[in-house]
Amino acid sequence: MCYLRFDKTQMANLQDSLYKEMLITNRSGAYCCTTLVGCNIRKYHGLLVIPVPSLDDENHVLLSSLDETVIQHGAEFNLGLHKYQGENYSPKGHKYILSFEWDKVPTTIYRIGGVVLKKEIVFHTDIHRLFIRYTLLEAHSPTTLRLKPFLAFRSVRQWTHENGVANKSYEEVENGIKMNLYAGYPDLYMQLNRPAKFVYAPDWYRGLDYPKERERGYDSSEDLLVPGYFEMPIKKGEPVIFSAATDPGQPEDIEQRMEEEIDALDRRDSFYHCLVNAAHQFNMHKDGEQYVLAGYPWFKCRARDTFISLPGLTLSIGEEAQFEKYMDTAVKAIRQYINKEPITVSIYEMEQPDTLLWAIWCIQQYAKYTSRKKCMERYGELIGEILGFIRYGRHANLFMHDNGLLYSNGRDVPVTWMNSTVGGHPIIPRSGYIVEFNALWYNAIRFYAQLLSEQPNEQDRSRAQHLEQSAEVVAKSFKEVFLNEYGYLLDYVDGQMMDWSVRPNQLFAIALDFSPLDLKERKKVLDICTKELVTPKGIRSLSPKSGGYRPMYVGPQDQRDQAYHQGTAWPWLTGFYLEAYLRIYKMSGVGYIERQLIGFEEELFYHCVGTIPELFDGNPPFHGRGAISFAMNVSGILRAIRLYERYKIEE
């Protein structure tokens, strides 16, 4: 039995199946994303969605969808599904779906009377090319297949509507056609592996409705151009393959190239293997560099997300070399930033005050996976440069005060991962001494001191002693500033302003390798976080007992922004929470970790199947929300699995 499988009953129920999504990506940042029933419900959905650098740095939907029609004895059976305004669906092809399963590739089986048709979707790893293969499994009379493409040629952040500008003309190419609706776009080649008749009948399909956009308070309707349709006989056992690409293909090679792509894919046959596949989907290649995309479908490569995600996406699944490739790109951005040079790689938000601190934590995980010796050889000099950059006040918004703590101004612009805004101003103005900044700072100093103390050079060992003395000052100040009489840590302190909210940022002070707190203090922090923040789907961003608790991430975008970090649950924090739990409870925590991880496995069958969404509501039933696949969350759970396995082995 396939692990990711949905039967006819599940697929026929649109209340359920319409909101299950699938995502296939390639290394260019392009993707294929729609629902399991093939009905687009977001403006980000499309079968061929690609970057068009000549226009902007966004992805663009070229081929929105492809409708299939099976024809027997002159009777037409439409397998497509579109939602139109007013809760109208046409055609209603989902009623023919027998099953959907995803082992190596997404596979849908349709039954129409005596006809059984299999559809498989494959996205090329390196180039902008989509394959859809149709195989007739059963048929008792001659059968014809008709394919009708719906074209958009627009940014994922915009809509297209009926207009007189779109170029409806086409050119014939071998076994297909090419079209280009608007200047600046690449040509779209639609070809088949065997000759087919193309019937030119251009028409606008108006009023397609996207309910996920309406939920967020946006316009939710667009028009799509259908240029006509392809039609060809299909025989039992002889596949028909449709290819959509920005370059012409050789029809005789289409099937072989599709098979080569399938052979290179890994199976999604377990919870762990689904997450490994999801981890690989964030890998993007651009101009010879490798990046970690923060998430799909709308995120780009962000510095903080990169460093938090990297260990889980690579080291936790045994991919040390891939970690080094990602870091090679990131190190260029770090060095260019600290040397006040233009950043030439496509990593955003390097200027955020905690980014460099997360970079050191990321490198620390590499040291634990490989060895401190190898880490020192590869990244030791960089760590020293980062610490010097911060210590000597060269960062524009991160200052070391006389008490050894780091100070950052976040009153006017958000400076932490809790970065939602309204009217350009932070909803949570975390400013001053920020708890995770200083936990990361203490950890970074102690880690670098550890590396230096193991060097043969007397000068390095002397520097290590000096750093340890600095760390003692930081630890003393950390307790004085953050530790309150109730046993947990203040979230931030800025002069007389003290934020007493119970938030998960204090977890970092007890989860990192080096903590400024003693065991008793750490246990109190963990106990409060366990009681007030832990959910089956992640760690709440705010305790229900704190003011401003808004756990439901629903409604128009401004309403969602208000709730974004005010009680919603974040899976990536679970990795740090479980790390803290194991540091305190050792072997006795293994069973607890297993129970926490079970809560995430069922999520692979909801939302975007096989991966983890951006966040969850903080109250039952803990619905998944936001981006359909989020790198930090996949990473956090993979790190938790590795922690669990390591402790099980030790046990």
Order of alpha helices (4+ residues) and beta strands (2+ residues): beta-alpha-alpha-beta-beta-beta-beta-beta-beta-beta-beta-beta-beta-beta-beta-beta-beta-beta-beta-alpha-beta-beta-alpha-alpha-beta-beta-beta-alpha-alpha-alpha-alpha-beta-beta-beta-beta-beta-alpha-alpha-beta-beta-alpha-alpha-beta-beta-alpha-beta-alpha-alpha-beta-beta-beta-alpha
